[in-house]
Amino acid sequence: MSKIFLSHTSVDKPFVRKLSADLRNNGHTVWIDEAEINIGDSLIGKIREGLDSVDYVAVILSKASIQSEWVKKELEIASNKEIKEKRVIILPLIIEYVEMPSFLEGKLYGDFSDKEKYKATLQLLLRSLANSKIIKKSKEELETIKKELAEAKGIISKYKKTIDKVTEYNLSIKDVKLKEKINNENNLHPEYAPINNVYAFDLGDIYITLGYLLWALGKIQMHGSHPIILLLSIYDKWDDAHRMLEAYDDMINTNTEK
């Protein structure tokens, strides 16, 4: 799910609180100043920190916000981030018809000016967030993932000594429930799709996707055990788990080399 910064002015707080609640109820993380800034914090420092940590900046456009120096500053930072990362970051959301700032002209916007159409516009916004492209990870993030992956592979190796070469599977031969599980995770983590579509497998009534496997291995690292260890042995699926991690390792290495 996405992390969203709501750029607004205090006059528009009632709308912002309602929107932030709806976004959170749909699984998104929302940065809103009144919830994130504590007494004693540097205001501009915390706001810049919030802008740097999110995927999108949704700017609430109203007669008050287009006059706000804070909103202008936030949009300036977000605009620079958009140019630097070469992707869409700023999402204009109109609650009052105003003259669109020049650098926002040509952008598609969410029209929340009609309260009776709020739900319909919210669904369009949620659909846009769900269909958004995944941000390309930095080299530092990829190195962290590679380190975590190496630790996960070590756990697999501990319980499985003999490993066959990677064998490709086709999504078309997987059962209906496994396909549904794959599709659900791919919607949440599109970057896992190339692995899930080929290597996802089942342990009886439990369906193992890349995200689930990494989560379970994390539990093993934290607590020393997880039921997946027993299930992999019962169903003789250690090879399947190792093939999935090998494929993910290859994908990470390919992205790092680019």
Rosetta blueprint (number, residue, H / E / L):
1 M L
2 S L
3 K E
4 I E
5 F E
6 L E
7 S E
8 H L
9 T L
10 S H
11 V H
12 D H
13 K H
14 P H
15 F H
16 V H
17 R H
18 K H
19 L H
20 S H
21 A H
22 D H
23 L H
24 R H
25 N H
26 N L
27 G L
28 H L
29 T E
30 V E
31 W E
32 I L
33 D H
34 E H
35 A H
36 E H
37 I L
38 N L
39 I L
40 G L
41 D L
42 S L
43 L H
44 I H
45 G H
46 K H
47 I H
48 R H
49 E H
50 G H
51 L H
52 D H
53 S H
54 V L
55 D L
56 Y E
57 V E
58 A E
59 V E
60 I E
61 L E
62 S L
63 K L
64 A L
65 S H
66 I H
67 Q H
68 S L
69 E H
70 W H
71 V H
72 K H
73 K H
74 E H
75 L H
76 E H
77 I H
78 A H
79 S H
80 N H
81 K H
82 E H
83 I H
84 K H
85 E H
86 K L
87 R L
88 V L
89 I L
90 I E
91 L E
92 P E
93 L E
94 I E
95 I L
96 E L
97 Y L
98 V L
99 E L
100 M L
101 P L
102 S H
103 F H
104 L H
105 E L
106 G L
107 K L
108 L L
109 Y L
110 G E
111 D E
112 F L
113 S L
114 D L
115 K H
116 E H
117 K H
118 Y H
119 K H
120 A H
121 T H
122 L H
123 Q H
124 L H
125 L H
126 L H
127 R H
128 S H
129 L H
130 A H
131 N L
132 S L
133 K L
134 I L
135 I L
136 K L
137 K L
138 S L
139 K H
140 E H
141 E H
142 L H
143 E H
144 T H
145 I H
146 K H
147 K H
148 E H
149 L H
150 A H
151 E H
152 A H
153 K H
154 G H
155 I H
156 I H
157 S H
158 K H
159 Y H
160 K L
161 K L
162 T L
163 I L
164 D L
165 K L
166 V L
167 T L
168 E L
169 Y L
170 N L
171 L H
172 S H
173 I H
174 K L
175 D L
176 V H
177 K H
178 L H
179 K H
180 E H
181 K H
182 I H
183 N H
184 N H
185 E H
186 N H
187 N H
188 L H
189 H L
190 P H
191 E H
192 Y H
193 A H
194 P H
195 I H
196 N H
197 N H
198 V H
199 Y H
200 A L
201 F E
202 D E
203 L E
204 G L
205 D L
206 I E
207 Y E
208 I E
209 T L
210 L H
211 G H
212 Y H
213 L H
214 L H
215 W H
216 A H
217 L H
218 G H
219 K H
220 I H
221 Q H
222 M H
223 H H
224 G L
225 S L
226 H L
227 P H
228 I H
229 I H
230 L H
231 L H
232 L H
233 S H
234 I H
235 Y L
236 D L
237 K L
238 W H
239 D H
240 D H
241 A H
242 H H
243 R H
244 M H
245 L H
246 E H
247 A H
248 Y H
249 D H
250 D H
251 M H
252 I H
253 N H
254 T H
255 N H
256 T H
257 E H
258 K L
